[in-house]
Amino acid sequence: MNSCKKISSLSLKIIFTFSYFHIFTFATSAQKNIRLTSPNGKIVFTFKIDDKKAIYNIDFEQKQIVANSELALSFSDIAFTNNLAADKPIFREAEENYDLVVGKTKIVHDQYKEVTIPIREISSSKQINLIVRIFNDGLAFRYEFPQQKNWSSFELTDENTTFKLAGNPTAHTLFLSSFTTSHEGKYSKLSFDDIGPNKLMDMPTLFEFPDHIYMAITEAALLDYAGMYLTKEKDALRSALSPLPKQPGIKVKASLPHASPWRVLLISNRIGALIESNIITDLNAPCKIKDISWIKPGKTTFPWWNGNVLPDTINAPGNNFVTQKYYIDFCARNGLEYHSVVEYGLHQWYMDDGISFMPGPHSDPTTPVPGLNMKEVCDYAKSQGVDVRVWVHWWALYPKIDSAFAAFERWGLKGMMIDFMDRDDQEMVNIQTEMLEKAAAHHLHVQFHGAYKNTGLSRTYPNEFTREGTLNYEANKWSREVDPDHDINFPFTRMLAGSTDYHLGGFRAVPDSLYVIQYTRPLMRGTRCHMLAMYVVLENYLGMVCDYPSAYEGQPGFEFLKEVPTVWDETKVLDAKVGEYIVIARRKNNDWYIGAITNHEMRQLTLPFDFLREGQYNVDIYTDAGDVGKDPNHLNKDTRSLNNKDKIMITLASGGGMVMHARQGR
């Protein structure tokens, strides 16, 4: 039986070991800063109580990036705002050493320093702890609500965490109209000063400071709490929490002890360091699933996207065995791990009396539609070495979650896409955690669609394969919004949070002048090499192969799509410029996969191979052909031998891309 490696933070060096409930006030807290420095000394966090308010600053390489920012919490019966005192801090140093079952890195080793600062509301003597953890590539802090005699539960009305950014950095963000959202939209690039007041900003949001300093704000370990957003008030950003349904004045209800998620700031003078960072999984609890042998990341069909295209020779197409067999056989021929059973003719695979995809009063995912025997489908797929998963609306699933998951396991299903949640209030956050826990008990993986960003729970529950939370190629069925200029934004924003569900695999690209919206057989913008590179650039543990079988088989580039992994042992960003281009190298075992995408501009890049180990590598290189302006599907494939002393120049066409597969010693 396999098991997740537990965190081995054994090298703790306790510097101060004062009790959280020390009875003496830190006498000089109003004058003396509490200071915490990253292991490499580049990031400095300072804290003080000033005029009875909690204030912090952050410097990077001796430049201030967050200045005199206030931390305050408001509850229904008390406020931690302007009557505060700090008791003596507790410092420690530690290491994180663990394996990720699914991730961009297999073996994680990170050092950090930490301080716990007890903060008291003077009049009531109620206490919270501010816990700050600082790494070489960023820092995080959270609020801990320890058990105490005079406080047993709370209703949080506002968190009021502020981020007063120094200067006027450039923001890359997604503006949202409300807290109930699928988190899909076009990213905006604008100066901090130009952000309007009280506009809701999704996280992660990236800020570019002068001297190539980058800082992204997001959160980690979102459990039993409300999801966080950013708003601008005067000259600072402020946290905004998603309110409870029908109780807009209350954000979180909890009994003590409790804790907030971590407020994460990824910081570096190299944008690639933010993408490579494992801070978000570091801040989550170790794996809670004892037996992980059944967890199998991979690639999956998703016929809804292509319009359930079938050959004319298929008998009685629909949600039945013969239709599923057609796609299962395609998976078996090409080494794809999963086939997804979805809808047919805009009706779910299960009994439902709702309209379109919205569940009706008698929706029942434990009962397939007449003519669809799910066990028969799963048994056949198993005989072909393929696993089966399903799509399901969350509101159809949740009322029957126990019986549904038991039925799914009995039939032989291996996972599901759960869709249309569109909320991240505390109630929905708890529902999603419950879904993950109960799915794991039945050996089922989960893909959250119509859902909020990742917060690193794939470390704790590695059956969480991916989340959506971004506008992606599914929109090609009804709009022109998604193009290479959009694709290049999300690696520097949404993808910083983790695995990103993005309906990949459209193999029918056309020039923009010929692009038309069509629900069946949707078209693509950008080149085929751009599409292939998305499988490497994107962090996604359940890569979709969304087009229909005859769109792939016999087509140039399909061999790369078949072989590219979805989880990685190592990730390196070789070159990147925010909003313009990116080149990522990812290693699986001894093989490296390199992917590059650009926006609408053609560009030439020189790639060094000094990240390779010693020895010769046989490298397949796929590049845009010279005539992709007329035929975006046209590509060139070249095979050559390279070593870590070599450099090559690549040309990325407008909306183009490049992929490589480097194999050592064979």
N, C-alpha and C positions, 0 to 999 in steps of 0.2 A: 504493500500500500504506500502510495506517495503522500507526502505532506509538504506544506509550505514551510520554508525555512523561517524560523522565528527571528525577530530582531535580536541582535546580539550587542546591545549597548552596554558591554561589560567594562569598557574602558572609561568609566565615569570618573571624573576628577572633581570632587566636591570642594568648592572653594570657600563658600559660606554655607553653614547648615543651620540656619535659624528656623524656628517653627513658623508655619504660615500664620499662626495665631499668637505671635509674640506680643506681649502686653505693652512693650515700649514703642512709642512713635519714633520714626527715623528723624531725629531732632533737626538735622540740617537739610532736610529734603527740599525746603523752599529755596535753598541757595546752591546746593551741590547736586550736580547731575549724576544720575545713575547711567553708566556707560557700558555698552556691550559692543564688541568688535568681532568681525568675522574672522575665521581661522587664518585667512591670508592678510588680514589687516586692512582690506580695501573698503569694507562697508562698516559704518559706525552708526549705532543707534544710541540716542541719548534720551533720557526721560527725567522730568522734574515735576514737582508740584509748585505751581506759580500762581499766587493769589488764590490758593485753594482749588486750582484747576489742574487737571492732568494734561501735561504737554509733552510731545515728543518731537524729535528731529531725526533725519537720516542724511548722512553724508556718504558719497561714493568718491573715492580717490581724492579726498579733501575738498570736494565740491558739494555744496548743500543741494539736495534735490527735493527733500520734504522739510518744510520749515515751520516750527512753532504750531504744530497741529494738535487740536484738542481731542481727547478721548472722553466721551460722556455717554451714559446710559440712562434712559428714562423708564421708570416702571409705573404701574398704576397707582402705587402708594408712596413712591420715593424716587428721587433723582440723584444719580451720581454725576453731578455737574460742577458746582462751584462751592462745595463745602467738604473738600476732600483732604485726606492726609495719607501719606505713604509710610508703611512700616518697613523694617529692614529687608532688603532683597536677598534672594537665594540664588547663587550663581552655580552653574555646573557646565562641564564640557562632556561631549559624548560622540559616539559614532553610530551611524546606521549601516548595518550590513545585512542584506537580505536578497533573496531571489524573487523576481517577478515571474508569475506564471504567464501573464500576458503583458506586453509592454514594449517600449522602444529600446529598453536595456534589459539584459537578463540578470546580471549580477550588479547590485547597487552598493556602492560604498561612498558614504557622505559623512563628513565631519561637521559638527555645529557647536555653537556655544548657546547657552540659554540663561535667562534670568527670570525669576518669578518675583513680581512686585506686588505685595499685598496693599490694597487701596481700601481705606475705610471712609464711609460717609460719617462725618464727625457727630452729627446730632443723633443718629440712630445706632451707631457702632456696627452697622451692617458692612460686610466685607465682600469684595470681589478680588480675584487675583488676575493681574495682567501677566501673561506668560509670553515672553519674547524668545524666539529661536532664530539664530542667525547663521547662515551658510555662506560659502564663498560666492554663490550665484544668486543671493537674495536673502530675504528674511520673512518671517511670519509672526503674527501675534494673535492671541485669542484671549477671550474673557472666560475665567473659570469662576463658577459660583459654588464655593465650598459649603458643606453642611455646617450649620451654626445654630446656636440655641434660639436666637431671636428672629430667625428667617427660615421658613420651611418650603415656600413656593413663591413663584412670581408670575406676573403678567408684564412682559416687556412691551412698551408702547413705541419706543424708538431707540435705535442703537447709537446714532450720532457719532460714529467714527469719522474723523475728518482727515483729509490728505491735502494739505496746503502746498501745492507744488511750487518750487522755486522757478522764477522766470516765466517764460511763455512757451512751454514745450509744444510740439506737434502731437495731436491726439489721433489715434486710429481706433475708431469705435463703431459700435452698432447702436443707433438710437432706436428706442422702442416707445410705443404709444401707451403701453399699460403693463401691469404685472402678469396678466393672463395672455401668454404669447407662445408661439412656437419657436421664437428666437431666430426667425428667418428674415433676412433683409440685406440691403446693400450697405457695406461699410463706408463710413465717412472719414475723410482726412481733413483736419482743420486745426488751427492754432487753439491753444487753451483759452486765450482771451475771446475767441469767437464762439465758444460754446455758450449757448443760451441758458438762462437760469431755469432750474427745475426740470430740465430735459432728462429723461431716463436713459442711462447708458448701461448697456449690457457688459458683462465681464466674461473673459478677460478684455481689458482695454489697454492698449499700448501707448506709451508716451516716449517721444524722442526729444532729448535735451541736446543742447550744444555739446560739441566735442564727442559726438557719437556715443552718448550715454543713453541707454534704453532701460525703461522701467515699465513692467506690466503689472496691473493689479487684478487679482482674482481671489478665489477662496478654495480651501481644501477641507476635507472631512465634514461635508454638510450632512449632519445627522440630527434629527429631532430639533430642527431649527428652521428658520425662514431663509430662503435664498436672498442673496444680496445684490444690489445694483448700485450705481453711482449717479449722483446728481450734483450739479454745480450751484453753490449758494455763495454769492459775492465772489470772493477770490479763492475759494477752496472747494474741493470735492467733499461730498458727504455721503455716507452709506445710506441706502434706502432699502428696507426689508420688505419682502412680499407679505401683505397682510393676510390674516386668516379669513377664509370665506365667511361672508356675512358679519364679520367683526373687524372692520377696517382700522379701528383704533388699536387693535392688539396684534402684535407680530409673533410673539412666542409665549406659550404657556408651559411652565415646567415646574417640577419639584426639585429641590436641592438634594444632593449635588448635581450640577449640570455644567455644560460648557458650550461656548459658541464654536462655530467653525473657525478655522485659522484664516486670518486676513493675510493674503500672500502678496509680496512684492518681489517679483523677479527683476534682478538688477545686474547689468553688465555693460561693458563698452564694446561687446561683440554680440550682435543680435542672435547669432547662432547659439550662443550659450543659453539663451532663454528657451530655445527649442529643445536643446539637449538636456536641460535640467530635469532632475527627478525629485525636486523639492515637494511637489504636490503629492506624490505617492509616499515620500518620506514621512509626511505629516499624517498619514493614515495608519490605522492599526494593522498589525500583521494579519496574514490570511487566517480566516476563521473556518475555512473548509478543510477538514482533515484529509479526505481522500480527493485528490485532484486528478486522478488518472483518467477520469471521464471528460475533462475539460479539453476540448479540441478546437482551437481557433482555426480559421480557414476562410475559404471563399465560397460564396453562395449565389445561386440564381435568384432572381426576383422578377418573375414574368409580368407582374403588374406594370412595370415601367415600360416594357416594349409593347404592351397591349395584348398580352397572352397570344403572341403570334404562334401559329401552328401550321404545319404543311397541309396542303389541300387533301392529302391522302389520309389524314387522321379521321377515324370514324367517331362521330358524336363528340365533338370537342366540348369542353365544359369542365366543371369541377368533378372529375371522375378519374378512374384509374388510367385510362388510355392517355389522357392529357398529362397526368403526372409522370407516367412512364416515359413519355417522349423527352421530358426535361431530365429525368433521372438517368436515362440512357446517355444523354449528352454529357452529364456530369461524369458518368462512369468512363466514357471514352476519353475524357480530357483531364481526369484527375482532380475534379472540383469536389470539395468535401461535402457541400450541402446543396439540397434543392429546397426552395421555399414554396409552400402551398399558400396561395394568397386568395384572391377573389377571381371570379369570372363573370363577365357581363355586369360589373358593378355590384355584384352580390357576394357577400362573404362566403367562405367555405363552410361555415357553420350556420345553423338555423338562426334566422333573425327577421323580425318584422319591422325593422327600422327603415329609414330613408337613406339612400346612398350608403355611406359607411358609418352613419350614426346608429348606435344600437337602439332597438325598440324595446318595449316592455317585456317581450318574451325572447330576447336574445339569449342564446345558449351555446357557448363554445365547447360544451361537452357532447353536443349532438351535431355531427356533420350533416350537410345537405343530403337529400336522397340521391343515391347513386355513388356516393363517395365513402368508401370504407377505408378509414385512416390506417387501421392496422394492416390491411392488405397492401396499402401504399408503402408503409414503413418496412414491412417484411420484404417486399420486392426490392426496395432501395438497399436494404441491408445485404441482400444476396448479391448486389452489384457493387458493394463497397462504398455506398453513398448514404449519408444521413439526411433526415428530413426535419424541417422546422416550419413554423407557421407564422402568419400575421394575425394579430388579434387587437381589437379595440379595448383599451384599458377598462372602460366602464362595463363592457360585456364580460370581461374576465374577472374583475375584482370581486363582485358579489358572489362568484362561484369559484374563488381562487383555489380552495383546497380540493374540491372535486374535479376542477379542470386540470390542475397539475397532476393529480393522481391518474386521470384519464390519459393525459399526454404521455406520461411515463409508461402506462400500460400499453398504449398503442405503439410506442417505440420512438416518439418524437424526441429530439435532442435540444430544442430551444425554440425561441420565438422573438418576433418583433412586437413590442407593445407600443401602441400608438395613441396619439391625440390627448396626451396629458395636459400640455399647454399651461402648466402652473408649476410654481416652486414654493408655495406657502408651506408652513410647517406640516400641515395635514398631508399634502401631496408628497413631501419629502419622506414622511414616515411610511406612506403607502408604497413608495418605490423601494425603500429599504426592506419592507415586509415581502415585497415581490421577489427581491433578490434572495433573501434568506429562504423563503419557501421554494423557490425555483431550484436552489442548490440542493435542498433536501430530496428533490425528485430528479436530480441530475439533468437540469435544464439550464441552458445559457439564455441570456437576456440581451436584447438590442432595444434600447429605449429610443423611440421615434416621437417627434412632436414633444420634445422634452428639453430640459435645461442642460447646461454644460456639465462636463465631468468635474468631479472634485477629488479624484484619486481613489475612489472606492474599489477600483479594479484590483488594488492590492489586497484589500480585505475580503472582497467577494470577486474573485477572478472569473466568475461566470458572467460578470458584466463585461460584454465584449465591446460595445460601442454605444455612443449616443449621437443624436442628430444635433440640433441646436445651431444650424447654419443653413442658409439658402444654398441649395445644391441642385444637381442635374435632374432631380425629379421635376423641377419647375420647367424644364424644356418641353414638357407635355402641354403647357399652357402659357408660356411667356418667353420673352427674349432676354430676361434679366441676367442669366448666368452665362458668363463668357470668360476668356482668359484674364481680363482685367479684374474680374471678381475672384477668380480662383487664386490669384497671387496675393490677395489680402488675407485670406483666412489662416495661412501658416503662421502669420505674425500676430494673430488675434485669437480666434476661437481654438485653434489647434494647440495653443500654449496650455490649454486645460487638459488635453488628452485626446483619446481616440475619437475620431470624427466621422460619423456616418454620412456618406456622400455617394449617391447613386452612380456608381462608376460603370464604365464599360461600353458606352455608346460608340459604335464603330462606324457610324455613318455621318462623317463630318462634311460640311459644305462651306463654301465661301459665304461671308456675311450677306452678300447680295442675293444669294439663293436660299437663305435660311427662311423657313416658314414654320409656323407653329402647327404641330400635328400630334394628336393624343396617342395614336398608334404609330409605331416605328418613329419615335421622335428623333430629330436631327441634332447634330452637335456643332458647336462653334469652337474654333481652335483645331489644331492638327491631331492626327492619330498619335504621333509621338508625344504630344502634350497629354493625351489621355493615358498612354502607357506610363508616363512619368508620374501621373497622379497616384498610381499605386505605390510608388516609392516615397514621393513627397508627403503624401497623406499618412498620418498615423491612424490606422484603422484595423482592429484585430479581426474584423469580419468583412473582408472586402467583397463588394458586390460585383457580380458579372451579370449585368442587367439586360443585355440585349438577347435576342433570340438565337438559337443554335446556328442557323444558316448565315447569320450576320458575322459569325466568328470563324467557323471551320473553313480552312483553306485560305484565310485572310492573313496578309503579312502582319506580323506583330503579335498574333494570337499565341504563338509559342512562348513569348515573354510573359504574357498575362497568365498562362497556365502555371508557370514555374515560380513566379514571384511570391515570396512568403507574406504573411500578414503580421507576424510578431518577430522581434529582432533581438539579437544578442548585444548589439552596439549601434549607436547612431552618432554621426558626425555631420555637421553643417559645413560644407566645404567653401561655400561662397553665398552671399545673399545681400540684397538691398531691398529694404522694406517697400512693398508695393510695386516692385519692378521685376525681380527675378530671385530664384533660389536654386541652389544645388545641394542635395542631401545624399550622403552615402550611408547605407545601412548594411550591417553584417548579420548573416545567419550561418552559424557554424563557420566554415572557412570561406564561404562565398560572400562577395560584396555586390550589392545592387546600388547603382547610382542613378538618381533621377533629377532632372532639371526642367523647370518651367519658366516661362517669361510672360509678360503682359503683351500688349499689342505691338510692342517694339521689337524689331529684329536686333539681335546682339551677338557678339562673339565673346567667348570666355576661354581663358586658359586654365586647364585643370591639372594641378599636380597630383601625383599618386603616392605622395609620401606617407599617407595613412595606411598603406598596405604593408603587410609583413614582408620579410625577405623572401626572395624567390620570384619565379616567373608566373604570370597569370595569363590564362587565355581569356580574352575579353570580347564578348559580343557587344557591338555598339549600334544602336538604332538612332538615326538622325533624320530630320526633316529633309525630304528630297527638294531639289531646286525648283520644282513646279508646284509646290504646295499652295501657292496663291490660287491656282486653278483646281488642283485636286488635293485637298488637305489630308486625305488618307494615304498619300504617297509617302513612302519612307525608304531610306537606304539602310541596309544591314551590312556591317563590316566586322570581321573577326581578325584580331591581331594579338600579338604577345606583348605584355607590358610588365614592368617591375616598378618598385617604389622610387626609382630615380627618374622616371619618365614624366613628361608633361605632354598634354595634347590640347589643341585648340578645337573648340566646338562652335558651331553656328546654330543659334536658335532662331527659327523663322518667326515672323509676327504671329503671336498666339501659339507658338510652337513649344517643342520640348525635346528632350533627349533622355535615353535610358541606356544603361550598361549592366551587363552581368559578368562579373569577374570570377573565374574559377582558378584555384591555385593548383598547379602541378598536375594537370591532366588535360 
